[in-house]
Amino acid sequence: MLTALILTTSATNFVSAQTTETKTAIGTTTTWGTVDGVSIIGLVQGPSAAVADLQIACVFEYTDGDIFNPPALPKELNGMVHLDDALKGAITDVRKTGKFKGHALETLLIAPPKGSLSSKKLLLIGLGNRNSFDAELMKEVGSVAMREALRLKVKTVSFASDIKDAGIDSPTALVAENVVLGAFDAYRAQSYLNQKHLSEKMMVQKLILLAGPSFFTVAGGGIKEAITKLNTK
């Protein structure tokens, strides 16, 4: 069973977000609920510092300097920049050279050098063209994330959407809700196969969703909505 999936949401409109949202302290953690025996946890933390077997981060198709320049968040608040710095620019390199194009649902698995990240593995998932982003895509992203976590037999998964970090105005609660809904669509499909003895043992135990200090409460509302829907199915 998957031990932890962490979803990170940061601020798109930095100025307004910092003044209108209540900030939650970094390191704050909350168990939002449980679905099918998997704990769903919220954590205020960046993807480079979150402890997990598998860290998942999302990126749009590359445009020059996209994670460093406005409307992207400033470096000190930008989780994707922190990941890139920790890997000595490798994420920018694979994107800029076209080795990872960031098309919607495209994936790239990275084995970070020991000590560079708090996670053992890093999975990038593409979000496609930033100008046509739709929160509905996050259901499919959540499904891809869960399938990869199950395939890799990890127990802890940290999920960072990084949409706000990229400077994209998006509905925080709906994005978080859709990631959880999509993740458990995939989880339940695999569970069905497992019951039929057509799948290996499922290792996932926790789904941890990362959120930025200004968005933890809002994201939590969407996560709890997803948990309610899933537990009434």
N, C-alpha and C positions, 0 to 999 in steps of 0.2 A: 504494500500500500504506500502511496505517496505521503511522505512525512510533512512536507511543508511547501506551499506555493505562495510566493510573496508578490504582491502587485504594488507597483510604485506609481503614484500619481503626483505630479508637481503642478506648479502654477503656470498658466498660459499668460494671462494678463498680470504680470508680476506686481505692478503698483497697486491695482485694485484688489488683487487677491490678498496682499499683505495687510491691507487696511480694512477689508470687509470680512475676512475669515478669522475665526479664533485659531491661534496657533497651538499645536500640540507639541510637547517636548520631544526632541529626538530620543529614540530608545523606548518610547511608550509602546506597549503591546497590549492587545485585547483579543480575547477569544470571542469571535462574533457568533459562533455556533458550530454545529456538527451536521454533516450530511453523509449518510451511508458509512458512518464510522470514521470519517475523515474530519479532523479538526480544521476549522477555517479561522485563521488568525490574522489580525491586522497589526502592522508594525510601522512605526515612523522611522525610516532608515533609508539610506541610499543603497543602490544595488551593488556597489563595490564593497560595502561594509557589512552587508547582510550575510549571516552565517547560514549556509545551505549546502546540500549536496549538488543542487543544480540551480543556478541563477538564470533567469530568463529576462531578456531585455528586448524591447521593440524599437525598430528604426524605420524611418521612411526612406523612400528612394533618395539617393544622394544628390545634393546640390552643394556647390562649393561653399565650405565654411558653415554649413547649416547648423551644426550643434554649438558653434562658437559665437555666432553673431545674432543680433536681434532679428526676429522676435524670440529666439531661444532664450531661456533663462540665463542669468549671469552664472559664471563658472562655479561660484561657491554654492549655488543652489541646483546645479544641473547634474543629475545623476549619470547621464550618458557621458558627459565630459569627464567625470570622475572615473568611470569605467575605462574610457579611452586612455586617460593619463596613467592609470594603473597598469595598463597593457602596453605602455610606451608608444601609443599612437596606432596600434595594430588595427583597431576598429575603423579609424579614419582611412587607413591604408587599404584595407580590403574593400571598403566602400568606394573610395576615390578611384581605385584601379579597375573597378567593375567586377572584381572577384566575387563580391556579394552585392547584388544590385538592389536588394531591399524590396523586391516585388512582393505584393500581398501574399502572405503565408510562406514565403521563401524562408528556409532555415539554414543556419550555419552553427555548427558545434565547435567550441573552442575549449582547449585544455589549458587553462592559465598556469603560468609558472608558479611554483610553490611560493606562497607568501604575497603574491601580487593581489589576489582577491580573497575575500573571506569564504567564497564558495569554491567547490571542487571543480565544477564545470560551468561554462557559460554558453547559453543558447541564444542566438539572435533570431528574431522572427521579424520578417518584413511586414510593413504596413502599406506599401504601395505609394501612390502619389499623394503628397500631403494636401494638395488643393482639392482632392475629392474624398477626403476621409469621412467615413460614416461610422458612428458608434456600433452599428449592427455588425461590422466586420469583427468586432472584438469577441463575438460568440465563436467565430471560426478560429480566431487566434487562441482563445482559451482552450478549444478542442485540440489544436495542434500542440499547445504547451503540455496538456495532460497526456496525450498519446506519446509524446517524446519522453516525458517523465516516466511513464509506465514502461516504455521500451528500454530505457536506460536503467530501470530497476532502482531508482533513487527513492529515498524516504523523505527528503526535505527539498522543497522547490520554492525558490523566491522569484516572484513575478513582478517585473517593473514595466509598466506600459510606456513610460517616458514620452507620452503624448504632450503633456503640459511642458515638459522640459524642452521639447522641440518648438514651443511657441504656438501650438495649435489650440485654438479655443474649442473645448470639447466638454460635453456634459459629464462631469466627474462621476456622479452616482450611477448613471446609466452605463458608462464604460466599465466600472467595477462590477456592476450587476451582470453585464453581458459576459465578462470574462469568467465569472463563477458559473453561470448557466452553461456556457460552452464547455468549460472544463468537465462538468459533471455529465454532460451529454456523452462525452468521450469515455469518461470513467464508467458509466453505466453500460455502455456498449461492450466495453472490455469485461466488465463484471458478468454480463450475460454469457459471454464466451467462456469465462472462467467456470461458471456454473455447469456448462456443458462439457467441461474438461477439454476445451479447445484453446486455452490460454494458460500461460505460465502464472505463477503466483503474483498477485498485485502487491506492490511494496508501499504504495502511498499511504501516509498516515496523517500528514498535515498540509494544509494549503494556506500559505502565509501571503497576505496581500500587503505590499509596501505602499505607503502613502506619504506625501510630503507634509510638513507641519501644518500648512494652511488647508489641507484637503482631507485630513484623516477622518474627521467627523462626517463630512459629506460623502466620502467614499464608503464609510461604514454603513451609512443609510442604504446605499445601493447593494452592498454585500448582504445585509440583513434581509432585504427584499428578495434577493436571489435565494437565500437559505429558506425563507418561508415558502416560496414557490416550489422549490425542489422537495421539501419535506411534506408537501401536500399532494405530490404526484403519486 
